[in-house]
Amino acid sequence: MSDGIRAEIRVDGPTGCPATRLVDRTGTTAEDVTRAVSADGERVVEELLLADPVGVTVPGVDDAGDEHDQDVDGSEFQFVFDYGDHATYRFERDRDVACPCEVVEAHDCPATDVAIRDGGVHVAFHVTDMPSLQALVADLRERFPSLDVKRLLRSTGDAGAHNLVFVDRGQLTDRQREVLETAHDMGYFAHPKGANAGEVATELGITRSTFSEHLAAAQSKLMDAILQ
């Protein structure tokens, strides 16, 4: 059985998804974003759970909450269900919009745990192996330069046992991530090595000792996460 990987990503800035514009206009957050393809295969119907505190009016929905109208981009937002402090809204849009979910699903991976908050689109998905993850992330990064892989969770083990390893890249400083990425790209971790410590340090514009300090600190954090 292959090793499964759960990835959690974040994309900031414009994504082409009407749901992000709805969240931006209302100043709220959206959780539990779900999608279904229409019967003719040409449209996508989405629902989102919108934080709906008192005083927030959703564009296209009247105060009674039982009407719908068009938003500025032509999407219709329709009230579906009221939970009190949250409410579910539905809208329909064309397929093949360049949003993160569309890119993920183009790789035959269902997008799960989709949310829009803090100015970004958060999407979780599962892949069966590392090459599949690398291809998907490369495609996402090409379309969305702001892509940040927030978390990776890998499932391994024998005879039905699963050893879940959680890696939070947010524990690394920007400099530590740059050092790791540069060292990896230059083949520092390869066997045989593609570059030595001095060559990587020169590429980074730092001394060899500074490179070693950053590398040791980054590796220590990663080992703490893997071995704890």
N, C-alpha and C positions, 0 to 999 in steps of 0.2 A: 504493500500500500504506500502511495506517495505521501510525502510530508506536506500537509496543508498549511497555508499561510493566510492569516487574517490581516488585512491592511486597513489603516484608517488615515485618510488624507484630508487636507484642507486646501481650498482654492479661494483666493481673495480676488476682489475686483469683478468686473463684468464677466458673466458666464453665459449670457444668452438665454437664461431661464427666466420666465415671467415671475416665478415665485420669489426670486431674489429682489426683483423690483417692488413687489408687493411688500416684502419685509422692510425694504429700505424706506418706502413711503409711510408705513405705519409706525416704524421705529420699534417694532416688536421682534419676536423670534418665531421660527417655525420648526416644529419637531415632527417626527413620524411622517415624512414625506413619502407617499406611495404613488405608484404609477401603474397604468393599465393601457394596453394598446386597443384602439377601437376596432370594431368588427371588420371594417374595410382596410385596416392596416395602415391608414394614412394619418391618423391622429393619435395623440396620446392624451389620456385623461389623468390628471394628477389631483391628489388630495393632500392637504397639509393641516397640521394642528397648529393654529396660530394663537399665540398668547394674546388675549383680548381683554385687557383691563378696562375698567370704566373710563369712558372718554375717548377711546380709540375707535374711529370709524374706518372700516375697510373700504377702499375705493371700489365703487361699483356695487356696494351693498348698502341698502338704506337702513335707517335706524331700527326698523322692525326686524331686520335680519332675514327677510324672506323674499327678497327681490335680487336680481342680478343685472349687471350692466357691463359695459366694456371698459377695460382699463386703457391706458394710453397706447399700449402696443396691440390692442385688438383682442386680447385675451379676456374671456368672461370669468369672473370670480363669483361663484355661487355659494351662498350659505348652505351648510348641510346639517350640522348638529352643534348644539350649545352645551358645553360642559360647565358653564359658569365662569371660571377664570380663563378658560380656553374655549376655542370654537374651531370646528372643522370647516374648511372651505374647499371648493372644487373648481378646477378650471381645465379647459381643453386647449390644446395647442397642436401645431404641426409636428410631425416627427422630424428627426435628423437635425434638431437644434443642437448647436455645438455647446452642450452643457456637460459637466463632468459625468453625470449618470449615463448619458448617451455613449460617451467614450468607453466607460467601464463595460457597459452592456454589449458594445460592439466586439468585445473580447470574450463573449459568451460567459460573462460573470454578472450575476444579478447584483444590483446596487442595493445595499442594506443599510439600515440605520442612517438614513439621510436626514440632515438637519441644516438649518440656515440660522446662524447666530454669530454675534461679534464680528459682523462684516465679512463673514466667509461661509462657503458651502462645505459642509463636513459630510464625507461619504465613507462608509465601510464596505468592504467586499472581500471575497475569499478567492484564492487561486490555489491550484494543486501543487505548484512547484516554483522555484526561484526564477527560472527562465521566463515563465509566464508572467510573473510579477514584474520583472525587468522590462519586458516588452510593453506591458500595460502602462507602467510608470513613464516610460520613454514617450509613449503616445500622448499621455496626459500632459507631460511637461512641454511637449512641442506645441500643444494647443493652449496651455495655461502656464506661462512662465512662473506665475506666483505659486505653483504647486508646492506644498510642503507635506512630506510623508510624516505624519505625527507619531504613529505607532505601528509596530509589526508584532504579531503574535504567531509563533510557529508551533505546530503540533507534531510531535515525533513520539516514537515508542514502538514497542513490539507487543504482540499478543493482546491488542486492544487497549494497552496502557498508553496514556497520553502525558507527555511531559511538556507543559505549556511554558514557553519562554517569552516573557514580556520585555520588549526593548522600547524605551521612551527616549527618542532622540532629543527631546526638549531638555534633558539633563545636561547635554553638551553645550558649551558656549559656542558662539559663532566661529571663533578662532579655532577651537578644537575640532569642529566639524570641517572647517577648511583644511586643517592639517591632515585629518583622516582621509578626506576626499582626494586631496592632492597626492598623498602617499599611495592611496589605492590606484588612482589613475596612472601614476608613474610606475606601478609594478613593485612598490617597496615590499608588499606583503606576499609577492609571488615567489615561487621556487622553480628555477633560480630567480633571484631578485632582478627586477628590471631597472632599479635605481637604488643607490645607497642613501644613507641618512644625509650625507653632505649635499648630494644632488637635489634631494627633495627640499632641504633647507634653502638652497640657493634659489630654487624655483619660487619658494614662498617669500624670499627676501628677508630671511631671519638667520640667526646663527644656528650651528648644529646643536648646541646645548639647549637653545630655546625650543628648537624643534623636538628634541628628546623630552623636554619638560611637558610640552603640550600633548605629545603623543602618549606619554605615560599617564597623564591625568585623564585623557579621553579613554584610554584602554582600561584604566582602573574603574571608571564609571560603568563602562560596558560589562566588564567582568562582574562587578557587583550585581548588575541586573540579571546576568545569565546564571551566576552560580549561587545566588541567595536561596 
